[in-house]
Amino acid sequence: MTRTLSLAVLLAALIALGGRSEPGFVSQAWAACDPGDKLDKTTVDETRQKLQKAGYKSIHDLRKGCDNTWHAKATKDGTESSVAVLADGTVVKEAE
């Protein structure tokens, strides 16, 4: 009886999952970019160095947009803010 019940629970769980290998809300990072977008070869390390050179510390949440602009959270003068490194290498503070 226990074995049959366990098998039934397992089968119900597999059916409920529907064979998906990832949750429905997860998407590929490139999915937001248009097919014609040309991404440059800048790296996280290069971007982190540019932010450090501009005086930022505690750099985290680095992500690259389809326009080759890097976005991050970083601290400067004791205040954390959103910053961007534009495609030409310019570091700017983003509007909150």
C-alpha positions in Angstrom: 0.0 0.0 0.0 2.8 2.5 1.0 4.7 1.6 -2.1 1.7 2.2 -4.4 1.0 5.5 -2.6 4.6 6.6 -3.1 4.5 5.7 -6.7 1.3 7.6 -7.2 2.7 10.7 -5.5 5.8 10.6 -7.6 3.8 10.2 -10.8 1.6 13.1 -9.8 4.7 15.3 -9.2 6.1 14.4 -12.6 2.9 15.3 -14.3 2.6 18.6 -12.4 6.1 19.6 -13.5 5.2 18.9 -17.1 8.7 17.8 -18.0 10.0 21.4 -17.8 13.7 21.6 -17.1 13.6 25.2 -15.9 11.0 27.4 -14.3 8.7 29.3 -16.7 9.9 32.7 -15.5 13.5 32.2 -16.4 14.6 33.4 -19.8 17.8 33.4 -21.8 19.9 36.6 -21.2 20.1 37.3 -24.9 16.3 37.0 -25.4 15.9 40.8 -24.8 18.3 41.8 -27.6 17.3 42.2 -31.2 18.9 39.9 -33.7 20.8 42.9 -35.3 22.3 44.1 -32.0 26.1 43.9 -32.2 27.7 43.2 -28.8 31.3 44.3 -28.2 33.8 42.1 -26.5 34.2 44.1 -23.2 34.4 42.0 -20.1 33.3 42.2 -16.5 36.9 42.6 -15.4 37.6 45.5 -17.8 34.4 47.2 -16.7 35.2 46.7 -13.0 38.7 48.3 -13.6 37.1 51.3 -15.3 34.7 51.8 -12.3 37.6 51.4 -9.8 39.6 54.0 -11.8 36.7 56.4 -11.5 36.7 55.9 -7.7 34.0 53.3 -7.2 34.3 50.5 -4.7 32.1 47.5 -3.7 31.1 47.0 -7.3 28.3 44.4 -7.8 25.4 43.4 -10.0 27.3 44.0 -13.2 25.2 43.4 -16.3 25.6 44.3 -19.9 22.8 45.8 -22.0 22.2 45.2 -25.7 23.6 48.7 -26.4 27.0 47.6 -24.9 26.4 49.8 -21.8 27.4 48.0 -18.6 25.2 48.7 -15.5 26.2 48.1 -11.9 25.7 49.1 -8.3 28.8 50.6 -6.7 29.8 52.8 -3.7 31.6 56.1 -4.0 32.2 58.5 -1.1 30.2 56.2 1.2 27.0 56.3 -1.0 25.8 53.3 -3.1 24.3 54.2 -6.4 23.5 52.8 -9.9 26.3 53.5 -12.4 26.8 52.8 -16.0 29.9 52.4 -18.2 28.9 53.5 -21.7 30.2 51.8 -24.8 32.9 54.5 -25.2 34.2 53.8 -21.7 32.6 56.9 -20.0 31.5 56.2 -16.4 28.2 57.9 -15.5 25.9 57.8 -12.5 22.4 56.6 -13.4 19.2 58.4 -12.4 17.5 56.6 -9.5 
